[in-house]
């Protein structure tokens, strides 16, 4: 086999792989958008209606509680994870710690990033059992925070490391302290920092394994931290497992809403990153 034949073979395999991946993604997205969009077209009120007492048994109502529950869990979890991740990412810069220590911590963050989300859920569930507590909004918040932290931390660390070294050197040459220099670095790294936060938020919003055992899965909005809550991924699991066709149809509607939320967050991430990129370049 000559080199031109090998090149043709490899290129054909690459195109075939790309077509297979795109085809599967298009099938999944297309089916969700079609079936979910059809339900929402006929029953748009399910998005803004609270569930009835027999909702999961084919009763009346919608899944507004799951949408609000998702944000009630993921928003504060993202805030906590962002603050922790920013502190860790700042410390991992060579200004504060050795390169060897930074590599060790980054390896640990990679491992945590690759850990299945359900492991975080089981970990928090174990804590609940030990403390004789029940699944609740607070437990789900802790699980999602643990899930998001390594993702956001890795994004932020890479964003800070991507800042040109001469920017820091210029700051030190002007007599700036490490904190003042870090403020300049953070401003220059804003596009990557923002993208990391939004991607972490999207991951938390779309994940169901971490909250499956910790949120409680109730049909009411929580009034306190120890009340049970439901997220869209949990609701989709409950709906898809239902023997009632109308409830299973609502699962596609909930999946449609979740997909649009995640897609919207990704688009917003790109737009904000581009905006901050122009801002940092101009200043």
C-alpha positions in Angstrom: 0.0 0.0 0.0 1.6 3.3 -1.1 1.4 6.5 0.9 -1.3 8.0 -1.3 -3.6 5.0 -0.7 -2.9 5.2 3.0 -3.8 8.9 3.0 -7.0 8.3 1.2 -7.9 5.5 3.6 -7.2 7.6 6.7 -9.2 10.5 5.3 -12.1 8.2 4.5 -12.1 6.9 8.0 -12.0 10.4 9.4 -14.9 11.5 7.3 -16.9 8.3 8.2 -16.2 8.9 11.9 -17.3 12.5 11.6 -20.5 11.6 9.7 -21.3 8.9 12.3 -20.9 11.3 15.3 -22.8 14.1 13.6 -25.5 11.7 12.5 -26.1 10.3 16.0 -26.1 13.8 17.6 -28.5 15.0 14.9 -30.8 12.0 15.6 -30.8 12.6 19.4 -31.3 16.4 19.1 -33.8 16.1 16.3 -36.0 13.5 18.1 -36.0 15.6 21.3 -36.8 18.8 19.5 -39.5 17.2 17.4 -41.3 15.3 20.1 -40.7 17.9 22.8 -41.6 20.8 20.5 -44.8 19.0 19.5 -45.9 18.7 23.1 -45.0 22.4 23.9 -46.8 23.5 20.8 -50.0 21.8 21.9 -49.6 22.4 25.6 -47.3 25.4 26.2 -48.8 25.9 29.7 -46.8 23.0 31.1 -43.7 25.2 31.3 -45.4 27.8 33.5 -47.8 25.6 35.5 -47.1 23.9 38.8 -47.8 20.2 39.0 -51.0 18.8 40.4 -51.0 16.2 43.2 -51.3 13.4 40.7 -49.1 14.8 38.0 -46.7 11.9 37.7 -49.7 9.5 37.6 -51.1 11.3 34.5 -52.8 14.1 36.4 -53.0 17.8 35.5 -50.2 20.4 35.8 -46.8 21.2 34.4 -43.2 21.1 35.5 -42.6 24.7 36.6 -41.4 23.3 39.9 -38.5 21.4 38.2 -37.4 24.5 36.3 -37.4 26.6 39.4 -35.9 23.8 41.5 -33.0 23.5 39.0 -32.1 27.1 39.4 -32.6 27.1 43.1 -30.0 24.4 43.4 -27.6 25.3 40.6 -27.3 29.0 41.0 -26.0 29.1 44.6 -23.9 26.0 43.9 -22.3 27.7 41.0 -21.6 30.8 43.2 -19.9 28.7 45.9 -18.0 26.6 43.4 -16.8 29.7 41.6 -15.5 31.4 44.7 -13.6 28.2 45.8 -12.3 27.6 42.3 -11.1 31.1 41.9 -9.2 31.0 45.1 -7.6 27.6 44.2 -6.8 28.8 40.6 -5.1 32.0 42.0 -3.0 30.0 44.4 -1.9 27.5 41.8 -0.1 30.3 39.9 3.7 30.2 40.3 3.5 33.5 42.2 2.1 31.7 45.2 3.2 28.0 45.0 5.8 25.8 43.4 5.3 24.3 40.0 5.5 20.8 41.4 2.7 21.4 43.8 0.6 23.0 41.1 1.0 20.0 38.9 0.0 17.7 41.7 -3.2 19.7 42.4 -4.0 19.9 38.7 -3.7 16.1 38.4 -6.2 15.8 41.3 -8.5 18.3 39.7 -8.4 16.2 36.5 -9.3 13.1 38.4 -12.2 14.9 40.2 -13.4 16.2 36.8 -13.4 12.7 35.4 -15.2 11.2 38.4 -18.7 10.1 37.5 -21.3 12.6 38.9 -23.1 9.8 40.6 -20.1 9.3 42.9 -20.6 12.8 44.3 -24.3 12.0 44.8 -23.5 8.7 46.7 -20.8 10.5 48.7 -23.4 13.1 49.9 -26.0 10.4 50.4 -23.5 8.6 52.7 -23.1 11.8 54.7 -26.8 12.1 55.0 -27.1 8.6 56.3 -24.4 9.1 58.9 -26.0 12.4 60.0 -29.4 10.8 59.9 -30.6 13.5 57.6 -32.9 13.4 54.6 -32.5 14.3 51.0 -33.1 18.0 50.5 -32.3 21.2 48.6 -29.2 21.7 50.8 -27.8 18.2 50.1 -28.3 18.6 46.4 -26.6 22.0 46.5 -23.6 20.4 48.2 -23.4 17.6 45.6 -23.7 20.0 42.6 -21.0 22.2 44.2 -18.6 19.3 44.4 -19.4 18.4 40.8 -18.8 21.9 39.5 -15.7 22.8 41.5 -13.1 20.9 39.6 -14.5 21.9 36.2 -14.5 25.6 37.0 -11.2 25.4 38.7 -9.5 23.8 35.7 -11.0 26.4 33.4 -9.9 29.2 35.6 -6.4 27.8 36.1 -5.9 27.5 32.3 -7.3 31.0 31.8 -4.9 32.5 34.3 -1.9 30.6 32.8 -2.8 31.8 29.3 -2.1 35.4 30.3 1.2 36.6 28.9 4.0 36.3 31.3 5.3 39.8 30.4 2.1 41.3 31.9 3.0 40.0 35.3 6.7 41.0 34.9 5.6 44.5 33.9 3.5 44.7 37.1 6.4 43.6 39.3 8.8 46.0 37.6 6.5 48.8 38.5 6.6 47.8 42.1 3.1 46.2 42.3 2.4 43.7 45.0 1.4 40.1 44.1 -2.3 40.9 44.9 -2.2 44.0 42.6 -0.5 42.0 39.9 -3.1 39.2 40.2 -5.9 41.8 39.8 -4.4 42.8 36.4 -4.1 39.1 35.5 -7.7 38.4 36.4 -8.8 41.3 34.2 -6.8 39.9 31.3 -8.2 36.4 31.9 -11.9 37.5 32.1 -12.9 35.7 28.8 -11.7 32.3 30.1 -12.9 32.8 33.6 -16.4 33.7 32.4 -16.5 30.8 30.1 -15.5 28.4 32.9 -18.2 29.7 35.2 -21.0 29.4 32.6 -19.8 25.9 31.4 -19.8 24.8 35.1 -23.3 26.2 35.5 -24.5 24.4 32.3 -22.9 21.1 33.6 -24.7 21.5 36.9 -28.0 22.3 35.3 -27.9 19.3 33.0 -26.6 16.7 35.4 -29.1 14.3 37.1 -26.8 11.7 38.7 -25.4 14.0 41.4 -28.9 15.1 42.6 -30.8 11.8 42.0 -30.2 10.6 45.6 -29.8 13.9 47.3 -32.6 16.3 46.1 -35.5 14.3 47.3 -37.6 14.6 44.0 -40.7 16.2 45.5 -43.4 17.9 43.4 -43.5 21.1 45.5 -41.1 24.0 45.5 -38.9 24.0 48.6 -39.5 26.7 51.2 -36.5 25.8 53.3 -33.0 24.3 52.8 -34.1 20.9 54.3 -37.1 20.6 52.0 -37.0 18.2 49.1 -36.6 19.6 45.6 -36.7 18.5 41.9 -34.5 19.4 39.0 -35.3 18.9 35.3 -33.0 15.9 34.9 -34.7 14.1 37.8 -38.1 15.0 36.4 -37.2 13.6 33.0 -36.1 10.4 34.6 -39.3 10.1 36.6 -41.4 10.9 33.5 -39.6 8.6 31.2 -40.1 5.7 33.7 -43.9 6.3 33.9 -46.4 3.8 32.5 -48.6 6.7 31.4 -48.1 7.9 27.8 -49.0 11.5 28.5 -46.4 11.7 31.3 -43.7 10.1 29.0 -44.6 12.7 26.4 -44.0 15.5 28.9 -40.5 14.0 29.4 -39.6 15.1 25.9 -41.0 18.6 26.6 -38.9 18.8 29.7 -35.8 17.6 27.8 -36.6 20.2 25.1 -36.5 22.9 27.8 -33.4 21.6 29.3 -31.6 21.4 26.0 -32.6 24.9 25.1 -31.3 26.2 28.5 -28.0 24.5 28.1 -27.6 25.6 24.5 -28.5 29.1 25.5 -25.9 29.1 28.3 -23.2 27.9 25.8 -24.1 30.7 23.4 -24.1 33.3 26.2 -20.7 31.9 27.3 -19.3 32.5 23.8 -20.9 36.0 23.5 -19.7 37.1 26.9 -16.2 35.7 26.3 -16.0 37.6 23.0 -17.2 40.8 24.7 -14.6 40.6 27.5 -12.0 39.6 25.0 -12.5 42.9 23.1 -12.6 44.8 26.4 -9.3 43.3 27.6 -7.6 43.9 24.2 -8.7 47.5 24.2 -7.5 48.2 27.7 
